[in-house]
Amino acid sequence: MFSRGPEMLRVVEARPDRVVLMWIPAATSGRIVRYEVFRAGNNPQMFTMVGQTPMGNFTDNNVQRGTTYFYYVAAVDAMGNYSPVSNMISVAVPF
C-alpha cells in the first residue's frame, strides 16, 4: 500500500530534442517496480503514457520544438497497485 505517491515532479532540463524530469520517489510498504510517465500536449486532459522507468527520473526524447507538454507520474508496486499521481507540470520545449 502506498502512503504517498511521487512528489515534487520537476523539469531538470528542457532542450529542443528532449525533456528531463525528476521527482521524489513514492513511499510504500512494498517494492516499487516502475514509474509510469504520462504526457499530454495542448489539452492537459488527454494524457497517454510515454514511458516507464525504475528510477526517479525520466528523459522524454520524443518532443517537438516549440510545443508545450504537461506531465505527471505514478508509481506501480510489485502487486500492480498504482500510487496516487504526482503533481502535474508543464514545460515549453524551446526552438
C-alpha positions in Angstrom: 0.0 0.0 0.0 1.3 3.4 -0.9 1.4 6.1 1.8 2.1 8.7 -0.8 2.8 9.0 -4.5 5.7 10.6 -6.3 6.3 14.2 -5.2 7.9 17.4 -6.5 7.9 16.4 -10.1 10.0 19.0 -11.9 11.8 19.7 -15.1 15.6 19.4 -14.8 16.4 20.2 -18.5 14.3 21.3 -21.5 16.1 21.3 -24.9 14.7 21.2 -28.4 15.3 17.4 -28.6 14.5 16.3 -25.0 12.8 17.0 -21.6 14.4 15.6 -18.5 12.2 15.0 -15.5 12.9 14.2 -11.8 10.8 13.5 -8.7 10.9 12.4 -5.1 10.1 8.6 -5.1 6.8 7.3 -3.8 6.5 5.7 -0.3 5.1 2.2 0.0 5.3 -0.8 2.4 6.0 -2.9 -0.7 8.5 -2.7 -3.6 8.1 -0.2 -6.4 8.8 -1.9 -9.7 8.3 1.1 -12.0 7.2 4.6 -12.5 4.9 5.4 -15.4 5.2 8.8 -17.0 2.2 10.4 -18.6 2.2 13.3 -21.1 -0.4 15.5 -22.7 0.0 18.1 -25.5 -2.2 21.1 -25.8 -5.0 19.5 -23.9 -4.0 18.7 -20.4 -6.9 16.3 -20.1 -5.7 13.9 -22.8 -2.8 12.1 -21.2 -1.0 9.0 -22.6 1.8 7.0 -21.1 5.1 7.9 -22.8 7.4 5.7 -20.8 8.4 3.7 -17.8 11.4 3.8 -15.6 12.6 2.1 -12.4 14.2 5.3 -11.2 13.1 8.7 -10.0 13.9 10.3 -13.3 13.0 10.1 -17.0 14.1 11.6 -20.3 11.5 12.2 -23.0 13.3 12.1 -26.3 10.1 12.3 -28.4 9.3 16.0 -28.1 8.7 18.7 -30.7 10.3 22.1 -30.7 8.1 24.9 -29.6 5.5 22.6 -28.1 4.1 22.8 -24.5 3.7 19.5 -22.8 2.1 18.5 -19.5 3.4 15.6 -17.4 2.6 13.6 -14.3 4.0 10.4 -12.8 2.6 7.3 -11.0 4.4 4.5 -9.2 3.5 0.8 -9.6 4.3 -1.8 -6.9 5.0 -5.5 -7.3 1.3 -6.3 -6.8 0.3 -4.0 -9.7 -1.1 -1.3 -7.4 -0.8 2.3 -8.5 0.2 5.1 -6.3 -1.6 8.5 -6.1 -0.3 10.5 -9.0 2.4 13.3 -8.7 1.8 16.9 -9.2 1.2 17.9 -12.9 3.8 20.2 -14.5 4.0 21.9 -17.8 7.1 22.6 -19.9 7.6 24.6 -23.1 10.2 22.9 -25.4 12.4 25.6 -26.8 13.0 26.1 -30.5 
